[in-house]
Amino acid sequence: MSENQPNAEMDEYYRRTRQPLFRNPTTRLGKLGCGLLVVLWFFVMMIPFVMFWLASGQSITIPRGGIPEAEQYPRWQM
């Protein structure tokens, strides 16, 4: 009987201390927030690639649509 007591104490200890740091979201708002965080993290991880692209002499251009000679009047250019 004395052998079961330490095992029961250890089982209780592991049950109390082995909790996950982050729980999976269960609400729709929590899932949406996690999805937005993943997208934001993707953009943060892409920053070095964008900097290398710009450092190599390339440009990023978003053209305007529906006007003649749209390449001469970009909406946004870096």
Buried (B, 14 or more C-beta within 10 A) or exposed (E): EEEEEEEEEEEEEEEEEEEEEEEEEEEEEEEEEEEEEEEEEEEEEEEEEEEEBEEEEEEEEEEEEEEEEEEEEBEEEE
